[in-house]
Amino acid sequence: MLSPHVQCFRSIVLALVVAHMVAGWTFAQKPIILPLQQHKLLYADTVHRKAVASKDSLMLAEAYYLYGKTYEAAGDLLTSQRWFLKSLAILEPRGDSFNLSRLYFRLSRNESRQRHYLETRHYAQLSLAVARRIRSTQALGRAYSAMADFYVIDWSNGGKKLGWPKSKLDSAHYYQKADEALIENDHKDFLVQLNRLSLIANRLWYEKSDPNGISYLQKALDLAEKEKEPTWQFRIMREMAGMYLSMNKPKPAWQWLRRTDQFLAQSPFANSQTDQDWLEKGYRDYYLQIGDWQRAYEHTEKIHELERNNYITDRDGAVTRLGLEYETEKKEAQLKAQQKELALRAENLLAQKRSMLAMSALLLVTAAMSVVFFRLYRKNQRISRQNAELVKEQNHRVKNNLQVVSSLLSLQSNRLDDETARTAVGESQMRVETMAILHRRLYDSDALAQVNLQEYIPELVDIVLQTYGNIHIQPLYDIELIELSADRALALGLLLNELTTNACKYAFPSHSDPVFRISCQHKNNQIKLCVADNGAGFAPPLLTDLSSKSQLSFGMRLIQMQVEQLRGSYQFTNSGGTLFTLKFNRL
């Protein structure tokens, strides 16, 4: 047993290690990604070429799966997840199959290494459900293994808590026993014996603290060596080292750690990132027990590098974003199907209407015709309401998608170091936000395709001012009650966004008392928009040669394009600032 002072110091080191991992401190070294196994990558390339040549979608899904496995073994979880999801997009619509259950199993493992509780459980349960429906022994074995692995992890503190999760061992043992029963029914006796010996050893020690578990592990190792089962040899040597460490016997633990390390280096079947992670944790615990804190911390840094490889793939929501993109594609497909169904219903409704009119004309019964037209009126009203709801829902979806695009642009802007690029991305984000405001207006209002400029223009201008930190500026509005179609309102909004942005960038910073005026008047079917500020104004060359597109900035070219779309005319004048005047027909 260790002295109280050593135990206390060890607890402090362990706490620092956990805090180090959770806080995500950044090391100077690059994340460790093991070399790709070239023979596996070559095989996946071969399958992919055959699938493309034969136009076989199932073979293509298998190629994507093989790519995912290869990158998973190398520790590149982002690329692995991307290939797995591409395979899932092909297999999932085809229904239950062994390949689908196998793919869910792989996705569960990826999410488990990311310590994503809900996703790990979700994919493991899907793998088990599919395996049970197709009644595949091999698929069930994988699914039971995924469920057992899920319950073995202590998910408290984000899955990073050190120690054995005894509260969930019953569930883990349940699925281990189910897996063992499958092996027994498959008449692979020595595998059954290995499974039983390992299970007994773990129960004796981790549940009852009985050191006799070591003897059962030794029997299992002898059997694995006799049957030339390298996977089981590696697994049992790992368990030997772990059991001696949990007994506070560092000397035999060190011997097994070295033996495991040498076996791993000579074995072509292993050497995955998971195996390397386990070895580094074993060395760390060994050095903690013998009080060599420096080496313990060195191995802790290596553990962090390995785990950082897992977390960096999802640091900015990359893996999550892949799942979101996949779900978005599914929803878009569903929306297209709904639109086709709506068109078919409209055709059916038209056919019914013609049939009823023909019957009414032949019968020449006024009362019958009245009943028919009354029913048709009710039906048309109901369909009109449904169509209105569908249009509002479409506007809502477009608004949400634009907000997603805006968020992605914001994330990208935060990652850019170049100020010019960041400014360009920020301006693009504001243009996307302009379109999102329009669709939000369409969704919130009763008019499905009309926008109220009295509400739309102030909301748009205020958001631009807030974005550039000019919340102290109170714009002066003189806007008549004007309803404008959605497409023309969008062009007007983009144009107004550019004008407000230019004022924030060039007019307000150089003025101690900035003023911003916007008026919009309607007369004789013509709309006149005026936007004025009290800044320094435009340079004379720009005012005199607005037709030379090659000399204009992107914002000015965008203004010209929106004016052309509105089929209007505009001009800039310097009158104690900059005055922009736009005239265009309402229709």
N, C-alpha and C positions, 0 to 999 in steps of 0.2 A: 504493500500500500504506500502511496505517496504521502509525504508530510503535509500538514495543513497549509504551510506557506507555499509549497510547490503547487498544491492543488489550486490555491487561490490565484497564483500567478498564471497557471495554465488556463484557468477560467477567463482571466483578463485577456490573454492572447487569443483564445477562441472567440471571445466577444468582439475583439478588434477584427479578427478574420471575417466574421459574419457581417459586421458593419461595413467592412471594406468591400465585400461582395455586393451587399444591398445598395450601398450608396453609389456604386459604379465608378469608383475612382479610375482615372485613365492612366495607363502605363505608356511609356514612350514606345514600347515594342508593339509591332503589328500583331493582330490576333492570329493565333495558330490555326492554320488550315492544312491538314495533311495532304500529301501529294495524291492526285487522282490515280486510281488503279487503272492503268492504261488498257489492260486486256478487257476489263469490264466496259470501259468507255468505247472501245473498238467494237465490242459485241453489240452494245446499244446502237451505235451508228449503223451497223449492218442491218439490224432489225428495222431501224428507221427508214433506211433506203428501200428495203423490200416493201415496207408498208406504203410508202409514197408511190413506188412503181406499180404496185398492185391495187392501189386505192382501197386498202383494207383498213377501216377505222379501228377495229379491235387490235390489229397488229400495231397500229400507230399508238394506241393507248398503252400497249405493252412496252413499246420503245420509250415513251415518256416515263413509265414506271421504272424502267431500267436506268434511265438517266437520273431519276430522283434517288434511287438506291446508291448509285455511284457517288453522287455529291453528298449524300447523307453520311456515308462511311468516311468521307474526307472532312466532315465537320462543317461544310458549307450549307447551313440549313436554309438560307434564303433561296439559293438556287434549287435546292432539293424540294422545298415547298412549292416553288413555281412549277416544276415538272410534275409533281404529284397532283396539283390542282388541274393542270392541263389534261392529265389522264382521267381525273375525276369528271371533268366536263364531258368526256366521251362516254365513260362507263355508267355514270349515274342515271342518265335518261333511259338506258337499256334495261334497267331493273336488276334484280338480284343475280349475283354470280360469284364464283370463287374469287375472281380477280377483284371484284368490288370490295368484298370482305377483306382481302389482303391489303388493298389500298387504304381502307379505313384504319387497319392496324398500323400501317406505316405513318399515316397522318397523326394517329394517337401518340406514337413514339416521338415524332417531331415536336408536338405540342408539349409533351411531358418534359422534354429536354429544355423547353422554354419556360417550364413551370407555369403553364396556363391550365388552371384547374378545370374550368368548365369545358374548354375545347378538348382536353385529354379525355375526360369522362365521356363527352359527346361522341367522339370518334370511336372510342373503345366499345361503347354500347351499340353503335351502329354496326361495327364489325361483328359483334356477337349476335345481333339480331339477324343479319344477313346469313351468317353461318348456320344459325338454327333453322332458318327457313329453307336453305338449300341442302341441309343435312349432310354437310361435308365434314368428315372427321378432321382433315388437315386444317380446314378453315376454323373449326371450333378450337383446335389446339392453339392456333395463333390468337384467337379472340380471348380464350381463357388466360393466356399468358399476358395479354394487354390489360385485362381486368385485374389480375393479380399484381402486376407492376404498379397499377394505379393505386391500389390499396396499400402497397408497401411504402409508398412515399408519405411522409408526414407533411400535409399541405398547409399546416399552420405557418404563419410568418412567410407566406408566399412560396412554400415548398423548400425553404432554405434552412429550416430548423435541423440542428444536428441531433442524432440519436435514433433509436429504433422506435417506430410508431406502434407501440403495443396495443393501443386502443383499436387499431384496424387489422390486427393480425388474423382475427377470425374470418373476415371477408377474404383476405389474401389466401388463407389456407383452404377456404371453400373452393376457390377457383383453381388452386394448385391440385387439390384432390380430384376435381373434375378433369383437369388435364391428365393427371395420372391414370384415371379410369380409361381415358381414351387410349393412352399408350398400352395399357394392359389388354384392352380389347383388340389392339392391333398386333398382339403376340410378339412384342419386342421385349423379351424378358430382361435382358441385361439393362436396358434403358429404364424399365420399371424399377429394378433394384437400385440403380443409381439415384433415381428420383426419390425413392423411399429412404435410402440411407442419408441423402442430403437433407430431406425434410425432417427426419428424426433428429439428426445432429443439431439443426437449427432450433427445433423445439426444445431439446434438452438444455441448450445453453441460453437462448434468448428469452425463453419463457420460464425456465426453472433454474437457470444459472448452474447447470450440472456440467462439470468439465468432461464427463464421459462422452460428450458430443464429439470430442476430438477423435476418439477411436472409431466412431462411425464415419467420420470424414475420411480417415485413413483407409478404411475398408472400401469406401466409394472410389478413392483415388487409385487403389490397387486394381479395382475392377475396370476403371476407365483406361488405365494404362494397358491392361490385358486385352481389352477390346479395341484398343487404338482409337479412342474417342477424344480427339484433341480439344473439342469444345468443352467437354465435361472435365478434362484434366485442368484446363485453365480456370474454369469456374470453381472447382474444389480447392485448388491452390489459393485462389482469392479468399475463399471462405476460411481456410486454415489461418491465413495471415490476419484476417479480420477478427476471428475468434480469439487468437492469442492477444491481439491488441486490446480487445474488450476485457480480457482476463488480467490486463496490466503485466504481461510477460513480454517485454520488448525483445529479448534475445531471440527466442524461437520465432517471434513475429518477423524480425529482421531477416532471418534465414528464409522464411517463406516468401517475404516480399522480394528478395533478390532472386529466388527461384522462379517466382511468377514473372518478374521483369525479364529474365533470360529466356524463359519459355515464350513470352510475348514477342521478343525480338526475333526468334527463330521460327515463328509460326506464321505461315502466310494467311491463315484463316481469320486472324484477329487484327490487332493494331489499329482499331478504330479510335475515334476521339473519345468515346465513352470509356474504353479500356485505359487510355492514357490518363484520363481524369481520375479513374479509380486508383491507379498506381500513385499518382501525386498525392492524393488524399491519404493513402496508406503511409507513404513516407512522412507526410506532415504529422500524422498522429504518432508515428514511431518517435520522431524527434521531440515531440511534445512530452512524451512519456519519459525520455531519458534527459530532459531538461536542456536540449540543444536548441535554444530559441531562435538563433540566427538561421540555422538550416531549416527549422520549421517554417520560419517566415519566408525563406527563399522558395520552398515548395508551395506555400500559400500563394505567392505571386504567380507561380506557374499554373496553379489551379485557377486563379483569377483570369489569366490569359486564355485558358481553355474555355471557361464559362463566359468570358467576354465575347468569344466567338459566337456563342449561342445568343447572348443578349443583344449584341450589336446588330444582328439581322432584324431585330424587332425594335431597335432603339427609337426609330422615328415611325413606328407603326408599320414597318415594311411587310412583315408576315400577315399582320392583321389587315393591312390594305389589300394584299392579294386575296384574302378571303372575302373582303368587301367587294372587290372587283368581280369576283366569281359570282357572288350573290346578286350584284347589280345586273350582270349579264343574264342571269336567270329571270330576274324581274322584268327586264326589257323584252325577253322572249315571251313571257306571260302577257305583257302589255300588247305586243303585236298580235298574239292569239286572240286577245279580247277585242282588239280593233277589227280583226277579220270576222269574229263572231257578230260584232255590232253591224258590220256591213251586210252580212248574211241576213240578220234580222230585219234590217231596213229593206232589203230586197223582198223578203217574205211578206213584210207589211204592205209593200207596194202591190204585190201580187194579190193579196187578200182584198185590198181596196178596189182594184180593178174588177175582181170577181164579184164583189158585192154590188158595184155599180152596174155591171152587166145584168145581174139578177134583178136589180131594181128596175132597169129599163124594160126588161122583158115582162115582168109581172104588172108594171104600171099601177102599183098599189101605193098610194100616197102614204098611208099609215106605215106600211112596211119600209118604205124608203126613209121615212122620218126616224124610225127605230134604228135602221142601219146607220144612217148618218150620225145619229146621236152616239151610238156605240163607237163609231169610228172617231168621232170628236173626242170622246173620253180616252180612247186608246192613244190618239195622237198627243193629247195633253200629257199622258203618263210617259210616253216615249220622249217628249220634249223635255220633261223634267229629268228623265234619266240621261238624256244627251247633255243637258246643262250640268248635271253632276259629273259626267265623264269629262267634260271640258274643264270644269274646275279642278278635278283630280289631275288632269294632264298639266294644267298650269302649276299645281302644287308640286308635282313630280319634277317639272322643269326647274322650278324655283329651288327645290332641294338639290338637284344635280348641279345647278349653278353655284350653290353654296358649297357643295363638295369641291368643285373646281376652284372656288375662291380660297377654300381652306388649304388645298394642295399647293396653290400658288404662294400662299402665306408661308407654308412649311418650306417650300423651295427657296423663298426669299430669305428666310432665316438662315439657311445653309450657305448662302452665297457670300463670298468675301469681297467681290468686286462691287463697289458702290454704284457704278453705272448700271450693271446688270441687275442689282437689287432694285434700283429706281424703276427700271423698265418693267420688271416683274410686278412691282407695286402698282404701277400705272395700269398694267393689264388686269390686275386684280380689281382695281376700281371700275374698269370697264365691265368686267364680269358682274360686279356688284350692281352696276346700273341696270343690267338686264334682269338680275334677280329681283330688284325693287319693282320693276315693271310687272313681272309675273306674280309677285306677292300682291300687288295692287289688283291684278286681274282675279286672283284667287279670293281676296277679301271682299271685293265688291260684287254687287248683284249683276252689273253689266259684264258679260263674259268676254267681250272683245273691245271695250271702250275704256279709256283712261281719263280720269278727271285731272286736268293740268293744275288746278288750284291746290290739290293735295300732292300730286306726283313731283312737281318741280321743287317745292320747299323741302320735301323729304330727301330728294336726291342731293340738293345743294348742301343741306345740313350735314349729311354723311361725309361728303368730300371735305367740308370744313373741319369736321371732327378728326378725320383721318390725318389731315395736315396740321393738327394742333391749333386751329384758329377758332376755338369755341367761343372766344370773347367777341367775335365779329357777329353783329346782328344784321343780316341782309335786309334790304328794303324791298318788299314785294308789292307789285301792282298787277295782279293776275285776274283776268275775268274768268267766269265760269265757262270753261270750254271742255267739251268731250272730244277726244281724239282717238282714232283707231290705234290698235296695239302696234302695228308695224311702223306707223308714222311716229307714234309716241316713243318707240325705241330709238329711231333715228334722232329725234329731238333730244332724248335723254343722253345719248352718247355725245352729241354735239355740246350740250350744256355741261356735261362732265369734263370735257376737254377745256372749255372756257373757264370753269371754276378752278380746275387744276392749274391752269396757266396763271390765274389771278393769285392763287395761293403761293405759287412758286416765284413769280416775278413782281407782282404788284404790292402785296401786303407786307413782305419783309422789309421793303425799303420805305415804308410810310408809317409814321407814328400814330395816325388816326385813320386807319383804312375804312373805306366805304364801298359797299357792294350793292348794286341796284339791279333788279330784274323786273321787267314788265312784259306782259303778254296780252295783247289786245286782239279782238276779233271784230272785223268790219267787212260787210259785203263779201262774205265767204273767203276772206283773206285774213291770215293770222300774221301779226307782226310781233316778233320777239326782240327785245333790247336787253343787252347785258353790259353793264358799265362798272368801272372801278376808277379810283382816283390815284392809280399808280403812275409810273413814269411813262407809260405808253409804249407802242411799238416803234422800232427803228424806222426811219423814213423809207429805206429801200424795200422793206417788207410791205409797207403800205402801198407802194407804187407798183410792185411787181408780184401780185398774188397769183398770177396765172402761170408762173414758172414753177412747175411741180418739182423739178430737180433740185431747187434751192430751198424748198419748204421742209420743215421738220415732219416727223411722223404724225404729230398731233394736228398740225395744220392740214396735212393731206387728209387726215381722217375727218376734219371739219368740212373740207370741200366735198368729200365723198357723201357725207350725210346730207349736205345741202343739195347735191345732185339727186340723191334718192328722194328728197322732199320736193324736187322740181321747183326750187325757189331761187332766190338771189340774196346776196349778203354783201356787207362791206365793213371794214374796220376804219375808225376815225380816231384821231387824237384830239380830245377836247378836255383838258385837265385830267387826263387819264386815258383809258382805252374804252371805246364804245363800239360794241358789235351789234349790228342790225341785220335781222333776217326776216324776209317776207316770203310766204308760201301759201298756196291755196289749201283750204281745209280738206277738200276731197280730191 
